[in-house]
Structures are given as C-alpha cells and as structure tokens.
C-alpha cells in the first residue's frame, strides 16, 4: 500500500468520525457543557489533522508532478 493510499483512507476515517460527532452534537447527546466542549474540541483536532494530511498529499502530488515534468524535459 502506498502512503498516499493510506493517507486517503485515514482522511476518510477522520471525516466519518467528524460526521458521527456532528450528528451526536446536533441530536443533543452532549450531557453537559463539558461534554459539549470536548466534542467540539475533538472536531477541531480532527479538522486540523485533515488539513495537515491534505497539505502533505498536495505536496507529494506537486513533487511528483515536478519530477515527471523534469524527467520528460530531460529526455528531450
């Protein structure tokens, strides 16, 4: 398995967790303000992780495209 495949699967898992927590929040399952804050904090942390993963994937893609462009121009 390539690292990009792993990261894309991990992104999907994080998005699913965010959706689960969001559904719980909107259905009123937070028992008190502390539980509510913890749930919101978890969403914030997961969102940060998703953004970081997306940045890494973009960098890998950009590096890969750059390498392909250099290779094709060097072959000429």
PyMOL Python script that loads the backbone (N, CA, C, O; Angstrom):
from pymol import cmd

cmd.read_pdbstr("""\
ATOM      1  N   UNK A   1       0.849  -1.180   0.000  1.00  0.00           N
ATOM      2  CA  UNK A   1       0.000   0.000   0.000  1.00  0.00           C
ATOM      3  C   UNK A   1       0.892   1.240   0.000  1.00  0.00           C
ATOM      4  O   UNK A   1       1.824   1.349   0.797  1.00  0.00           O
ATOM      5  N   UNK A   2       0.599   2.145  -0.882  1.00  0.00           N
ATOM      6  CA  UNK A   2       1.331   3.405  -0.933  1.00  0.00           C
ATOM      7  C   UNK A   2       0.902   4.305   0.212  1.00  0.00           C
ATOM      8  O   UNK A   2      -0.220   4.205   0.708  1.00  0.00           O
ATOM      9  N   UNK A   3       1.798   5.177   0.623  1.00  0.00           N
ATOM     10  CA  UNK A   3       1.491   6.106   1.715  1.00  0.00           C
ATOM     11  C   UNK A   3       0.310   6.997   1.353  1.00  0.00           C
ATOM     12  O   UNK A   3      -0.492   7.342   2.221  1.00  0.00           O
ATOM     13  N   UNK A   4       0.194   7.371   0.089  1.00  0.00           N
ATOM     14  CA  UNK A   4      -0.930   8.220  -0.310  1.00  0.00           C
ATOM     15  C   UNK A   4      -2.249   7.475  -0.173  1.00  0.00           C
ATOM     16  O   UNK A   4      -3.260   8.073   0.195  1.00  0.00           O
ATOM     17  N   UNK A   5      -2.254   6.182  -0.461  1.00  0.00           N
ATOM     18  CA  UNK A   5      -3.471   5.382  -0.273  1.00  0.00           C
ATOM     19  C   UNK A   5      -3.843   5.326   1.207  1.00  0.00           C
ATOM     20  O   UNK A   5      -5.009   5.466   1.576  1.00  0.00           O
ATOM     21  N   UNK A   6      -2.828   5.118   2.044  1.00  0.00           N
ATOM     22  CA  UNK A   6      -3.056   5.091   3.489  1.00  0.00           C
ATOM     23  C   UNK A   6      -3.628   6.423   3.977  1.00  0.00           C
ATOM     24  O   UNK A   6      -4.601   6.449   4.731  1.00  0.00           O
ATOM     25  N   UNK A   7      -3.019   7.521   3.545  1.00  0.00           N
ATOM     26  CA  UNK A   7      -3.473   8.836   3.989  1.00  0.00           C
ATOM     27  C   UNK A   7      -4.892   9.135   3.503  1.00  0.00           C
ATOM     28  O   UNK A   7      -5.683   9.732   4.233  1.00  0.00           O
ATOM     29  N   UNK A   8      -5.214   8.729   2.287  1.00  0.00           N
ATOM     30  CA  UNK A   8      -6.576   8.949   1.793  1.00  0.00           C
ATOM     31  C   UNK A   8      -7.591   8.139   2.591  1.00  0.00           C
ATOM     32  O   UNK A   8      -8.688   8.624   2.866  1.00  0.00           O
ATOM     33  N   UNK A   9      -7.237   6.905   2.967  1.00  0.00           N
ATOM     34  CA  UNK A   9      -8.138   6.106   3.798  1.00  0.00           C
ATOM     35  C   UNK A   9      -8.271   6.736   5.180  1.00  0.00           C
ATOM     36  O   UNK A   9      -9.365   6.798   5.740  1.00  0.00           O
ATOM     37  N   UNK A  10      -7.163   7.198   5.716  1.00  0.00           N
ATOM     38  CA  UNK A  10      -7.181   7.832   7.030  1.00  0.00           C
ATOM     39  C   UNK A  10      -8.049   9.098   7.007  1.00  0.00           C
ATOM     40  O   UNK A  10      -8.796   9.364   7.949  1.00  0.00           O
ATOM     41  N   UNK A  11      -7.942   9.870   5.921  1.00  0.00           N
ATOM     42  CA  UNK A  11      -8.798  11.060   5.770  1.00  0.00           C
ATOM     43  C   UNK A  11     -10.271  10.669   5.816  1.00  0.00           C
ATOM     44  O   UNK A  11     -11.080  11.339   6.459  1.00  0.00           O
ATOM     45  N   UNK A  12     -10.608   9.589   5.135  1.00  0.00           N
ATOM     46  CA  UNK A  12     -11.992   9.125   5.112  1.00  0.00           C
ATOM     47  C   UNK A  12     -12.452   8.753   6.524  1.00  0.00           C
ATOM     48  O   UNK A  12     -13.562   9.093   6.934  1.00  0.00           O
ATOM     49  N   UNK A  13     -11.594   8.056   7.257  1.00  0.00           N
ATOM     50  CA  UNK A  13     -11.925   7.680   8.634  1.00  0.00           C
ATOM     51  C   UNK A  13     -12.117   8.914   9.517  1.00  0.00           C
ATOM     52  O   UNK A  13     -13.046   8.967  10.322  1.00  0.00           O
ATOM     53  N   UNK A  14     -11.238   9.902   9.364  1.00  0.00           N
ATOM     54  CA  UNK A  14     -11.371  11.136  10.151  1.00  0.00           C
ATOM     55  C   UNK A  14     -12.658  11.869   9.801  1.00  0.00           C
ATOM     56  O   UNK A  14     -13.352  12.364  10.690  1.00  0.00           O
ATOM     57  N   UNK A  15     -12.983  11.942   8.513  1.00  0.00           N
ATOM     58  CA  UNK A  15     -14.229  12.593   8.099  1.00  0.00           C
ATOM     59  C   UNK A  15     -15.445  11.864   8.667  1.00  0.00           C
ATOM     60  O   UNK A  15     -16.412  12.501   9.084  1.00  0.00           O
ATOM     61  N   UNK A  16     -15.399  10.539   8.684  1.00  0.00           N
ATOM     62  CA  UNK A  16     -16.504   9.770   9.259  1.00  0.00           C
ATOM     63  C   UNK A  16     -16.667  10.067  10.741  1.00  0.00           C
ATOM     64  O   UNK A  16     -17.788  10.201  11.233  1.00  0.00           O
ATOM     65  N   UNK A  17     -15.544  10.170  11.456  1.00  0.00           N
ATOM     66  CA  UNK A  17     -15.597  10.483  12.892  1.00  0.00           C
ATOM     67  C   UNK A  17     -16.165  11.882  13.113  1.00  0.00           C
ATOM     68  O   UNK A  17     -16.975  12.087  14.017  1.00  0.00           O
ATOM     69  N   UNK A  18     -15.750  12.834  12.300  1.00  0.00           N
ATOM     70  CA  UNK A  18     -16.290  14.195  12.417  1.00  0.00           C
ATOM     71  C   UNK A  18     -17.797  14.180  12.194  1.00  0.00           C
ATOM     72  O   UNK A  18     -18.543  14.832  12.925  1.00  0.00           O
ATOM     73  N   UNK A  19     -18.239  13.445  11.194  1.00  0.00           N
ATOM     74  CA  UNK A  19     -19.670  13.370  10.911  1.00  0.00           C
ATOM     75  C   UNK A  19     -20.425  12.723  12.078  1.00  0.00           C
ATOM     76  O   UNK A  19     -21.496  13.192  12.463  1.00  0.00           O
ATOM     77  N   UNK A  20     -19.869  11.653  12.634  1.00  0.00           N
ATOM     78  CA  UNK A  20     -20.513  10.998  13.776  1.00  0.00           C
ATOM     79  C   UNK A  20     -20.664  11.951  14.958  1.00  0.00           C
ATOM     80  O   UNK A  20     -21.726  12.024  15.576  1.00  0.00           O
ATOM     81  N   UNK A  21     -19.603  12.673  15.263  1.00  0.00           N
ATOM     82  CA  UNK A  21     -19.658  13.617  16.387  1.00  0.00           C
ATOM     83  C   UNK A  21     -20.647  14.743  16.083  1.00  0.00           C
ATOM     84  O   UNK A  21     -21.412  15.153  16.956  1.00  0.00           O
ATOM     85  N   UNK A  22     -20.628  15.240  14.847  1.00  0.00           N
ATOM     86  CA  UNK A  22     -21.548  16.321  14.467  1.00  0.00           C
ATOM     87  C   UNK A  22     -23.000  15.883  14.618  1.00  0.00           C
ATOM     88  O   UNK A  22     -23.841  16.643  15.098  1.00  0.00           O
ATOM     89  N   UNK A  23     -23.282  14.664  14.208  1.00  0.00           N
ATOM     90  CA  UNK A  23     -24.645  14.139  14.354  1.00  0.00           C
ATOM     91  C   UNK A  23     -25.021  14.041  15.835  1.00  0.00           C
ATOM     92  O   UNK A  23     -26.138  14.380  16.224  1.00  0.00           O
ATOM     93  N   UNK A  24     -24.079  13.576  16.649  1.00  0.00           N
ATOM     94  CA  UNK A  24     -24.332  13.498  18.090  1.00  0.00           C
ATOM     95  C   UNK A  24     -24.594  14.877  18.680  1.00  0.00           C
ATOM     96  O   UNK A  24     -25.492  15.054  19.503  1.00  0.00           O
ATOM     97  N   UNK A  25     -23.801  15.847  18.251  1.00  0.00           N
ATOM     98  CA  UNK A  25     -23.985  17.214  18.761  1.00  0.00           C
ATOM     99  C   UNK A  25     -25.349  17.776  18.381  1.00  0.00           C
ATOM    100  O   UNK A  25     -26.050  18.354  19.212  1.00  0.00           O
ATOM    101  N   UNK A  26     -25.712  17.601  17.122  1.00  0.00           N
ATOM    102  CA  UNK A  26     -26.973  18.186  16.663  1.00  0.00           C
ATOM    103  C   UNK A  26     -28.193  17.450  17.210  1.00  0.00           C
ATOM    104  O   UNK A  26     -29.295  17.998  17.228  1.00  0.00           O
ATOM    105  N   UNK A  27     -27.996  16.208  17.656  1.00  0.00           N
ATOM    106  CA  UNK A  27     -29.120  15.467  18.241  1.00  0.00           C
ATOM    107  C   UNK A  27     -29.218  15.697  19.746  1.00  0.00           C
ATOM    108  O   UNK A  27     -30.097  15.149  20.410  1.00  0.00           O
ATOM    109  N   UNK A  28     -28.306  16.512  20.277  1.00  0.00           N
ATOM    110  CA  UNK A  28     -28.376  16.884  21.684  1.00  0.00           C
ATOM    111  C   UNK A  28     -27.818  15.842  22.644  1.00  0.00           C
ATOM    112  O   UNK A  28     -28.253  15.771  23.793  1.00  0.00           O
ATOM    113  N   UNK A  29     -26.877  15.046  22.200  1.00  0.00           N
ATOM    114  CA  UNK A  29     -26.372  13.976  23.068  1.00  0.00           C
ATOM    115  C   UNK A  29     -25.339  14.438  24.092  1.00  0.00           C
ATOM    116  O   UNK A  29     -24.958  13.667  24.973  1.00  0.00           O
ATOM    117  N   UNK A  30     -24.884  15.674  23.988  1.00  0.00           N
ATOM    118  CA  UNK A  30     -23.922  16.179  24.988  1.00  0.00           C
ATOM    119  C   UNK A  30     -24.652  16.310  26.325  1.00  0.00           C
ATOM    120  O   UNK A  30     -25.660  17.009  26.431  1.00  0.00           O
ATOM    121  N   UNK A  31     -24.130  15.630  27.334  1.00  0.00           N
ATOM    122  CA  UNK A  31     -24.811  15.592  28.631  1.00  0.00           C
ATOM    123  C   UNK A  31     -24.663  16.886  29.430  1.00  0.00           C
ATOM    124  O   UNK A  31     -25.513  17.211  30.258  1.00  0.00           O
ATOM    125  N   UNK A  32     -23.592  17.612  29.179  1.00  0.00           N
ATOM    126  CA  UNK A  32     -23.380  18.892  29.859  1.00  0.00           C
ATOM    127  C   UNK A  32     -22.418  19.733  29.027  1.00  0.00           C
ATOM    128  O   UNK A  32     -21.953  19.292  27.976  1.00  0.00           O
ATOM    129  N   UNK A  33     -22.122  20.933  29.493  1.00  0.00           N
ATOM    130  CA  UNK A  33     -21.279  21.851  28.735  1.00  0.00           C
ATOM    131  C   UNK A  33     -19.857  21.292  28.578  1.00  0.00           C
ATOM    132  O   UNK A  33     -19.209  21.527  27.558  1.00  0.00           O
ATOM    133  N   UNK A  34     -19.382  20.572  29.560  1.00  0.00           N
ATOM    134  CA  UNK A  34     -18.044  19.980  29.470  1.00  0.00           C
ATOM    135  C   UNK A  34     -17.972  18.931  28.365  1.00  0.00           C
ATOM    136  O   UNK A  34     -16.997  18.869  27.616  1.00  0.00           O
ATOM    137  N   UNK A  35     -19.011  18.112  28.274  1.00  0.00           N
ATOM    138  CA  UNK A  35     -19.067  17.093  27.219  1.00  0.00           C
ATOM    139  C   UNK A  35     -19.192  17.761  25.854  1.00  0.00           C
ATOM    140  O   UNK A  35     -18.568  17.330  24.885  1.00  0.00           O
ATOM    141  N   UNK A  36     -20.000  18.812  25.784  1.00  0.00           N
ATOM    142  CA  UNK A  36     -20.158  19.570  24.541  1.00  0.00           C
ATOM    143  C   UNK A  36     -18.803  20.142  24.092  1.00  0.00           C
ATOM    144  O   UNK A  36     -18.418  20.015  22.930  1.00  0.00           O
ATOM    145  N   UNK A  37     -18.101  20.765  25.024  1.00  0.00           N
ATOM    146  CA  UNK A  37     -16.788  21.346  24.692  1.00  0.00           C
ATOM    147  C   UNK A  37     -15.799  20.279  24.244  1.00  0.00           C
ATOM    148  O   UNK A  37     -15.010  20.505  23.327  1.00  0.00           O
ATOM    149  N   UNK A  38     -15.840  19.120  24.887  1.00  0.00           N
ATOM    150  CA  UNK A  38     -14.939  18.032  24.499  1.00  0.00           C
ATOM    151  C   UNK A  38     -15.233  17.566  23.083  1.00  0.00           C
ATOM    152  O   UNK A  38     -14.312  17.300  22.311  1.00  0.00           O
ATOM    153  N   UNK A  39     -16.503  17.464  22.739  1.00  0.00           N
ATOM    154  CA  UNK A  39     -16.893  17.030  21.397  1.00  0.00           C
ATOM    155  C   UNK A  39     -16.467  18.054  20.346  1.00  0.00           C
ATOM    156  O   UNK A  39     -15.942  17.697  19.291  1.00  0.00           O
ATOM    157  N   UNK A  40     -16.697  19.314  20.647  1.00  0.00           N
ATOM    158  CA  UNK A  40     -16.296  20.382  19.729  1.00  0.00           C
ATOM    159  C   UNK A  40     -14.774  20.401  19.591  1.00  0.00           C
ATOM    160  O   UNK A  40     -14.252  20.582  18.491  1.00  0.00           O
ATOM    161  N   UNK A  41     -14.070  20.216  20.693  1.00  0.00           N
ATOM    162  CA  UNK A  41     -12.610  20.174  20.662  1.00  0.00           C
ATOM    163  C   UNK A  41     -12.096  19.016  19.824  1.00  0.00           C
ATOM    164  O   UNK A  41     -11.104  19.151  19.108  1.00  0.00           O
ATOM    165  N   UNK A  42     -12.775  17.875  19.914  1.00  0.00           N
ATOM    166  CA  UNK A  42     -12.366  16.730  19.105  1.00  0.00           C
ATOM    167  C   UNK A  42     -12.547  17.028  17.620  1.00  0.00           C
ATOM    168  O   UNK A  42     -11.691  16.685  16.803  1.00  0.00           O
ATOM    169  N   UNK A  43     -13.658  17.666  17.275  1.00  0.00           N
ATOM    170  CA  UNK A  43     -13.888  18.049  15.875  1.00  0.00           C
ATOM    171  C   UNK A  43     -12.797  19.005  15.412  1.00  0.00           C
ATOM    172  O   UNK A  43     -12.291  18.873  14.298  1.00  0.00           O
ATOM    173  N   UNK A  44     -12.432  19.960  16.249  1.00  0.00           N
ATOM    174  CA  UNK A  44     -11.383  20.905  15.883  1.00  0.00           C
ATOM    175  C   UNK A  44     -10.057  20.184  15.649  1.00  0.00           C
ATOM    176  O   UNK A  44      -9.354  20.487  14.685  1.00  0.00           O
ATOM    177  N   UNK A  45      -9.710  19.243  16.508  1.00  0.00           N
ATOM    178  CA  UNK A  45      -8.470  18.495  16.354  1.00  0.00           C
ATOM    179  C   UNK A  45      -8.474  17.633  15.099  1.00  0.00           C
ATOM    180  O   UNK A  45      -7.482  17.576  14.373  1.00  0.00           O
ATOM    181  N   UNK A  46      -9.587  16.968  14.850  1.00  0.00           N
ATOM    182  CA  UNK A  46      -9.706  16.141  13.652  1.00  0.00           C
ATOM    183  C   UNK A  46      -9.624  16.992  12.388  1.00  0.00           C
ATOM    184  O   UNK A  46      -9.008  16.596  11.399  1.00  0.00           O
ATOM    185  N   UNK A  47     -10.247  18.156  12.432  1.00  0.00           N
ATOM    186  CA  UNK A  47     -10.212  19.063  11.283  1.00  0.00           C
ATOM    187  C   UNK A  47      -8.783  19.536  11.015  1.00  0.00           C
ATOM    188  O   UNK A  47      -8.357  19.614   9.863  1.00  0.00           O
ATOM    189  N   UNK A  48      -8.052  19.849  12.073  1.00  0.00           N
ATOM    190  CA  UNK A  48      -6.653  20.241  11.917  1.00  0.00           C
ATOM    191  C   UNK A  48      -5.861  19.109  11.273  1.00  0.00           C
ATOM    192  O   UNK A  48      -5.077  19.341  10.353  1.00  0.00           O
ATOM    193  N   UNK A  49      -6.066  17.883  11.758  1.00  0.00           N
ATOM    194  CA  UNK A  49      -5.362  16.729  11.210  1.00  0.00           C
ATOM    195  C   UNK A  49      -5.691  16.539   9.732  1.00  0.00           C
ATOM    196  O   UNK A  49      -4.805  16.257   8.926  1.00  0.00           O
ATOM    197  N   UNK A  50      -6.960  16.694   9.379  1.00  0.00           N
ATOM    198  CA  UNK A  50      -7.365  16.569   7.975  1.00  0.00           C
ATOM    199  C   UNK A  50      -6.677  17.609   7.101  1.00  0.00           C
ATOM    200  O   UNK A  50      -6.198  17.293   6.012  1.00  0.00           O
ATOM    201  N   UNK A  51      -6.628  18.843   7.576  1.00  0.00           N
ATOM    202  CA  UNK A  51      -5.983  19.907   6.807  1.00  0.00           C
ATOM    203  C   UNK A  51      -4.496  19.611   6.628  1.00  0.00           C
ATOM    204  O   UNK A  51      -3.937  19.856   5.559  1.00  0.00           O
ATOM    205  N   UNK A  52      -3.863  19.089   7.662  1.00  0.00           N
ATOM    206  CA  UNK A  52      -2.431  18.768   7.591  1.00  0.00           C
ATOM    207  C   UNK A  52      -2.195  17.629   6.598  1.00  0.00           C
ATOM    208  O   UNK A  52      -1.267  17.684   5.792  1.00  0.00           O
ATOM    209  N   UNK A  53      -3.024  16.615   6.661  1.00  0.00           N
ATOM    210  CA  UNK A  53      -2.909  15.497   5.722  1.00  0.00           C
ATOM    211  C   UNK A  53      -3.104  15.983   4.294  1.00  0.00           C
ATOM    212  O   UNK A  53      -2.369  15.580   3.393  1.00  0.00           O
ATOM    213  N   UNK A  54      -4.091  16.849   4.084  1.00  0.00           N
ATOM    214  CA  UNK A  54      -4.346  17.377   2.748  1.00  0.00           C
ATOM    215  C   UNK A  54      -3.140  18.161   2.234  1.00  0.00           C
ATOM    216  O   UNK A  54      -2.789  18.064   1.058  1.00  0.00           O
ATOM    217  N   UNK A  55      -2.513  18.931   3.106  1.00  0.00           N
ATOM    218  CA  UNK A  55      -1.312  19.677   2.733  1.00  0.00           C
ATOM    219  C   UNK A  55      -0.187  18.718   2.333  1.00  0.00           C
ATOM    220  O   UNK A  55       0.501  18.943   1.337  1.00  0.00           O
ATOM    221  N   UNK A  56      -0.005  17.659   3.105  1.00  0.00           N
ATOM    222  CA  UNK A  56       1.029  16.672   2.785  1.00  0.00           C
ATOM    223  C   UNK A  56       0.746  15.982   1.450  1.00  0.00           C
ATOM    224  O   UNK A  56       1.653  15.797   0.639  1.00  0.00           O
ATOM    225  N   UNK A  57      -0.511  15.605   1.226  1.00  0.00           N
ATOM    226  CA  UNK A  57      -0.866  14.951  -0.034  1.00  0.00           C
ATOM    227  C   UNK A  57      -0.636  15.880  -1.216  1.00  0.00           C
ATOM    228  O   UNK A  57      -0.174  15.445  -2.270  1.00  0.00           O
ATOM    229  N   UNK A  58      -0.958  17.166  -1.043  1.00  0.00           N
ATOM    230  CA  UNK A  58      -0.749  18.127  -2.122  1.00  0.00           C
ATOM    231  C   UNK A  58       0.743  18.275  -2.410  1.00  0.00           C
ATOM    232  O   UNK A  58       1.159  18.358  -3.566  1.00  0.00           O
ATOM    233  N   UNK A  59       1.544  18.305  -1.340  1.00  0.00           N
ATOM    234  CA  UNK A  59       2.992  18.420  -1.516  1.00  0.00           C
ATOM    235  C   UNK A  59       3.540  17.198  -2.258  1.00  0.00           C
ATOM    236  O   UNK A  59       4.370  17.340  -3.157  1.00  0.00           O
ATOM    237  N   UNK A  60       3.086  16.018  -1.892  1.00  0.00           N
ATOM    238  CA  UNK A  60       3.532  14.799  -2.571  1.00  0.00           C
ATOM    239  C   UNK A  60       3.131  14.849  -4.033  1.00  0.00           C
ATOM    240  O   UNK A  60       3.923  14.499  -4.908  1.00  0.00           O
ATOM    241  N   UNK A  61       1.902  15.283  -4.306  1.00  0.00           N
ATOM    242  CA  UNK A  61       1.418  15.374  -5.682  1.00  0.00           C
ATOM    243  C   UNK A  61       2.211  16.408  -6.471  1.00  0.00           C
ATOM    244  O   UNK A  61       2.596  16.161  -7.614  1.00  0.00           O
ATOM    245  N   UNK A  62       2.457  17.568  -5.859  1.00  0.00           N
ATOM    246  CA  UNK A  62       3.242  18.613  -6.529  1.00  0.00           C
ATOM    247  C   UNK A  62       4.668  18.131  -6.809  1.00  0.00           C
ATOM    248  O   UNK A  62       5.205  18.360  -7.892  1.00  0.00           O
ATOM    249  N   UNK A  63       5.277  17.459  -5.822  1.00  0.00           N
ATOM    250  CA  UNK A  63       6.629  16.931  -6.011  1.00  0.00           C
ATOM    251  C   UNK A  63       6.649  15.883  -7.119  1.00  0.00           C
ATOM    252  O   UNK A  63       7.577  15.838  -7.926  1.00  0.00           O
ATOM    253  N   UNK A  64       5.631  15.053  -7.148  1.00  0.00           N
ATOM    254  CA  UNK A  64       5.537  14.004  -8.165  1.00  0.00           C
ATOM    255  C   UNK A  64       5.387  14.614  -9.553  1.00  0.00           C
ATOM    256  O   UNK A  64       6.040  14.181 -10.502  1.00  0.00           O
ATOM    257  N   UNK A  65       4.523  15.621  -9.668  1.00  0.00           N
ATOM    258  CA  UNK A  65       4.339  16.296 -10.956  1.00  0.00           C
ATOM    259  C   UNK A  65       5.611  17.006 -11.388  1.00  0.00           C
ATOM    260  O   UNK A  65       5.966  16.990 -12.567  1.00  0.00           O
ATOM    261  N   UNK A  66       6.288  17.618 -10.454  1.00  0.00           N
ATOM    262  CA  UNK A  66       7.535  18.316 -10.757  1.00  0.00           C
ATOM    263  C   UNK A  66       8.583  17.337 -11.264  1.00  0.00           C
ATOM    264  O   UNK A  66       9.308  17.634 -12.214  1.00  0.00           O
ATOM    265  N   UNK A  67       8.665  16.177 -10.635  1.00  0.00           N
ATOM    266  CA  UNK A  67       9.626  15.150 -11.057  1.00  0.00           C
ATOM    267  C   UNK A  67       9.287  14.656 -12.454  1.00  0.00           C
ATOM    268  O   UNK A  67      10.179  14.471 -13.282  1.00  0.00           O
ATOM    269  N   UNK A  68       7.989  14.440 -12.723  1.00  0.00           N
ATOM    270  CA  UNK A  68       7.585  13.972 -14.050  1.00  0.00           C
ATOM    271  C   UNK A  68       7.906  15.003 -15.117  1.00  0.00           C
ATOM    272  O   UNK A  68       8.353  14.654 -16.209  1.00  0.00           O
ATOM    273  N   UNK A  69       7.679  16.271 -14.806  1.00  0.00           N
ATOM    274  CA  UNK A  69       7.946  17.333 -15.783  1.00  0.00           C
ATOM    275  C   UNK A  69       9.447  17.400 -16.063  1.00  0.00           C
ATOM    276  O   UNK A  69       9.858  17.500 -17.219  1.00  0.00           O
ATOM    277  N   UNK A  70      10.264  17.346 -15.013  1.00  0.00           N
ATOM    278  CA  UNK A  70      11.714  17.384 -15.202  1.00  0.00           C
ATOM    279  C   UNK A  70      12.189  16.187 -15.991  1.00  0.00           C
ATOM    280  O   UNK A  70      13.043  16.323 -16.866  1.00  0.00           O
ATOM    281  N   UNK A  71      11.655  15.022 -15.700  1.00  0.00           N
ATOM    282  CA  UNK A  71      12.077  13.808 -16.414  1.00  0.00           C
ATOM    283  C   UNK A  71      11.733  13.888 -17.892  1.00  0.00           C
ATOM    284  O   UNK A  71      12.538  13.502 -18.740  1.00  0.00           O
ATOM    285  N   UNK A  72      10.546  14.385 -18.205  1.00  0.00           N
ATOM    286  CA  UNK A  72      10.148  14.441 -19.619  1.00  0.00           C
ATOM    287  C   UNK A  72      10.938  15.499 -20.377  1.00  0.00           C
ATOM    288  O   UNK A  72      11.215  15.317 -21.562  1.00  0.00           O
ATOM    289  N   UNK A  73      11.308  16.595 -19.729  1.00  0.00           N
ATOM    290  CA  UNK A  73      12.108  17.609 -20.431  1.00  0.00           C
ATOM    291  C   UNK A  73      13.558  17.169 -20.540  1.00  0.00           C
ATOM    292  O   UNK A  73      14.245  17.553 -21.487  1.00  0.00           O
ATOM    293  N   UNK A  74      14.037  16.374 -19.594  1.00  0.00           N
ATOM    294  CA  UNK A  74      15.414  15.884 -19.660  1.00  0.00           C
ATOM    295  C   UNK A  74      15.567  14.837 -20.751  1.00  0.00           C
ATOM    296  O   UNK A  74      16.658  14.676 -21.299  1.00  0.00           O
ATOM    297  N   UNK A  75      14.492  14.117 -21.078  1.00  0.00           N
ATOM    298  CA  UNK A  75      14.547  13.074 -22.092  1.00  0.00           C
ATOM    299  C   UNK A  75      14.648  13.669 -23.502  1.00  0.00           C
ATOM    300  O   UNK A  75      15.086  12.987 -24.428  1.00  0.00           O
ATOM    301  N   UNK A  76      14.257  14.900 -23.667  1.00  0.00           N
ATOM    302  CA  UNK A  76      14.243  15.517 -24.994  1.00  0.00           C
ATOM    303  C   UNK A  76      15.585  15.875 -25.478  1.00  0.00           C
ATOM    304  O   UNK A  76      15.723  16.403 -26.582  1.00  0.00           O
TER     305      UNK A  76
END
""", "prot")
cmd.dss("prot")
cmd.show_as("cartoon", "prot")
cmd.util.cbc("prot")
cmd.orient("prot")
